[in-house]
Structure formats: structure tokens, C-alpha cells
Amino acid sequence: MHPKISGMAQELSGIETSLRLILEWSDSVREIKEQVALDVDETLAIADELGIEHPSVDGSPKVMTSDFVVEMTNNEVVVVQTKSWTFTLRDVEKMEIERAYWLRRNARWMLVTDLQIPDVVVSNVRDVRKYVDLTDYHIPEKHVSRIRRVAEPLIVKDIPMNEVGVMVDERLGYEYGTSLTVFRHLIAKKEWIIDMFEPIDPGSRLRILSIAGRGMDKEASAE
């Protein structure tokens, strides 16, 4: 489970899973709570005040939940509800109860639909996140350091990422694919900062915006 997730990880929908990946990646997010239950007595009172029918199951009030309650690094609390863009008027009524609930707690409530999810970012995060820890890949830290030292002067040149990987593996005598794994590890650890809105394509050049400890790369910034 990701260290930003508080409590038990929940089974999520496709939209929720995509948003969670984005929240996990964000440096502005400190803690993520999922499927947070709202106090049913309070939501009943709010529904009555607003003149909205409270959600129910078999005639009994249903406990409402918020998809994500997010604590930001600036201590702001942001509550996120996710919906398909085809949500209904009834969905709007229920969200208004939820929004009023969190407004009383000085939290910012927002709706995110599937149309707002950046698919490229989600795909990139999903691609690199499994390389944060290289234990299962049996690549020691000394190999990471060596690969990084050889690769960084090459990776900023107009050479496809997979070709740089082969060049580095051959120069260091490592098994083919080792350097590509380390490249994804460095992205996952944010040692190499890239534009996550651009697809990570091994057949294309990897455009690094900055390298940890070095700031903006001179060759990359000179383009």
C-alpha cells in the first residue's frame, strides 16, 4: 500500500483508481483517505434543511461516503467526489448534501469526472510506480549509481530511450533491460523530472526537465 494512503486500501472504481494514482504522485499531497463515511445523523439534517431526499436502502438511511479526503502539504483539506460525466440530477442532489457537510468543516469539496482525468499521466504513473523499489529486480544501488553516471550525459541527447539503455548495458556489461528498469526507477523516485503529460515511450527520446542535484540540464534546456 502506498505510504500516503491512510487506513485500509479500498476497492475502487476505474475513475477512483486513476485519481488515486495521480494523488499518490503529487508532491502537494500528504495523506489520502478513501471512502470516508459521513455522519448519517448530520447528513439527514442537511438533507432536511435543503429539502432533498436522503439516500436510503430498504427504507433505512444510507451512510453516505466521500471518495477521497486529501490532506495537502499546506494543511488544506480537499474532498473529492468522482463521477462519470453522465451523472444525473439525483447525483447532483446527493453531492449537494455531501458538499454542505464538508463546508461545515471548512474543507474544499470538488467533483472530478472521467473527462478530467489525464490518461497519459495515469498511464505514466502506472508504468513507473512498480519500479520505486528495485528489490524484486535484483538491481543493487551501486548498479543504479553506475548506470546513472553513464546514462545522464547520453539521455539528454537526441537518442531514443531504449537505445540509450542498450548502450549503457553494453558499456557496463549488464543484462539487457537493466538500464531501462533503472531509468523508470529514477523517474519513479523523481531523481529524473519529466513532463508526465508526455507519454513515456522507450522508442522515443526521454525528455528530462531536470535532474536531482543538478537543476535544469544544460543540453536539454538549450533546445
N, C-alpha and C positions, 0 to 999 in steps of 0.2 A: 504494500500500500504506500502511496506517495506520502512523504512527511508532512505535506500541507493539509492532508485530509484529517479532520478531527472526528473521532468516533469510528464506528464500523462503516466500511465502504458499502454503498448501497447498489442494488441492481438498477441501472439507469437505462433510459431510452436512448435512441441514436443521437438526438439533439443534445440531450443531457451529457452523454459521454463525450461528444465533440467539445461542448463548452467546458467540461471539466478539464480536458487536455489543455485548452487554452488558458484556463485559470491556473493550472499547475505550472505552466510555462512562464507565466507573467511574473516579473520581478516586483510588481506592485502589490502582489497578493501574499499575505502572511498565513492565513488559515482559511480552510474551506469546510463548511458543514453542509451535509447533504440531507435532503428530505426532512427538513426541520418541521416538527409538529407544532401547530399553533394551539393556544389555549382555547378549547372549544366554548367555554362559557363566554369568553371575550368576543370570539368571532360571532357567536349567537347574538350578543348585544349589539355588535356593529351592524350585523345584517338587519336587525330590527330597526336601528337608527336610520339606515339607508333605505329601508323599505324593500330589501332584496331577500328572496327566499334562500335560506341557508342550505348548503348541500346536505343530503341525508342518504342513509342506506336503510332500507326496510323500515322507514318511518322514524328512525333514530338519527340524531345529528351526527354528521360525519366529521371526523377530525381533519381539518384542512392542513396542508403542508406547503412549505416553500421549497423549491427545488434546491436552491443554494443560498446560504448565508455566508457572506465572504467578508473577512476582516482584512482591510488593506494595510499596507505598511505605514500609512499616515493616520492609522487608527479609525478611519471611516468604516462604517458597516454598510455593505451593499447587499441587497436581497435581490435575487434573480429568479424570475419565473420563465420557463421555456415553453413555447407553444409552436405548433405548426402555423404557418402564416394563414391557414384557412380556419383559424379559431372562430368560434360562434359568439353570438350575443350573450348566451348563457355563460360562456367562458369569461367574457368581459365583466359580467356581474360578480362572478366568484373572485376574479382578480381585483376588483374594486374593494371587496371585503379584505382581502389579503393586504392590499396597498395601505388601506386605512389602519390595519393592525400594526404594520411596521412604521407608519408615520408617527404613531403614538410613541414609538421607541427611538425617534429621531434617526431612523435608518433610511437610506435611499433605496427605493424599490424600482426595479426596472424589468421590462419584458424583453426577452430575446427570442426571435423567431428563427426558423431554419434558414430564412433568406439572409440573415445577418451573420451566419457562421462562415468564416473564411475557410473554404475547403482546403486550399493549399497549405495554410498554416496548420490545420488539423493533420493533414497528411504528413507534413514535415515533422511535426512533434511526435506523431505515432511512429515515424520511421526512426528517429534518433533516440527516443526515450529509453529503448531497451539496451542502449549502449552506454548508459550512465555508469554502470558497474561492469567492468571487464572481467570479473572473476570467472564467469562461465565460459569466457572466450580464451582463458588461459594466456592472457597477454599481460606480462608484468609491467610495472611502472617504468622500469628502465627502458623497455622497448618503446613505450609511449614517448618518453623524452627523446630517444634517438630518432624515432620517426618524425616527431615534430621538428627537430633540429634540421633534418634533411628536407622535409616537405615544405616548410614555410617559405623558403626562397623560390620554390617551384610553383606552389599553389596559387600565387598571385599572378603568374604568367598566363598567357592565353593557351592553356593546355587543359584538356578535359580531365576531370577529377579522377576517373578510373585509370587514365594513362599516367598521371602523377603517382597514383598508388602502385602501379606496376614498376615504375622507375625506382621508387623508394624501396619496395620489397626486394628488387633485384640488387640494388646497391648495398642493402643491409643483409641480404641473404635470408630474408624472412619468407615464410609461406605466402603464396599469392592470396591476396584478400586481407592480409593482416593490416596493411596501411589504411585501406578503405574503412575497416572496422574502427581503427583509431581516429580517422577523420570524423566519423559520426560521433565517436566518444567526445572529441574536442568540441564539437558543436553542441552536444547534449550538456556538457559541463560549462558551456558558454565561455570556453577558452578561445574559441573562434566565433566571432559575432558575424552572423549573416542576416540578410533580409529574408525573414521567414515567409514573406508573401511571394517569394520566388521559389519554384519547385526545386528540391534537391535532386538533381539529375546527374548520376555518375558519368553519363556520356557528354556532359557539358562542363564548362569551367565553373568551379566553385568560387563565387564572388564573396570574398571576405571583407567586411566593412572595417573590422578592427580585430587585433589580436591582443589577448590579455597580457598586460605588462608592457605593451608596445604602442598602444593607441592606434591611430589610423595608419594603415600600411601605406608607405610612400608610393610603391608601384601601383597599388590598387587605386589610390586617390589621385594619381596623375592621369588617369584615363579621361 
